[in-house]
Amino acid sequence: MVKLGRNVRRMRTALGFTQTQLANSANIHPRYAQKIERGKGNATLCLLLGLKRALKCQWKDFFIDIQ
């Protein structure tokens, strides 16, 4: 989950979003966005779908460098 969180952070910062902006766009609590980026949150399919829409990315972008 840590690498997935790093990928989320990489995409978020590339778009110039704060964690709060990402959370608002993905309809999640800002603290949960922080947990995801630290690899501590449970990334459900519904959560990833919200992040995917907010980050305007492809599914594969979440899993770069994940074995």
Secondary structure, 3 states (H helix, E strand, C coil): CHHHHHHHHHHHHHHCCCHHHHHHHHCCCHHHHHHHHHCCCCCCHHHHHHHHHHHCCCHHHHHCCCC
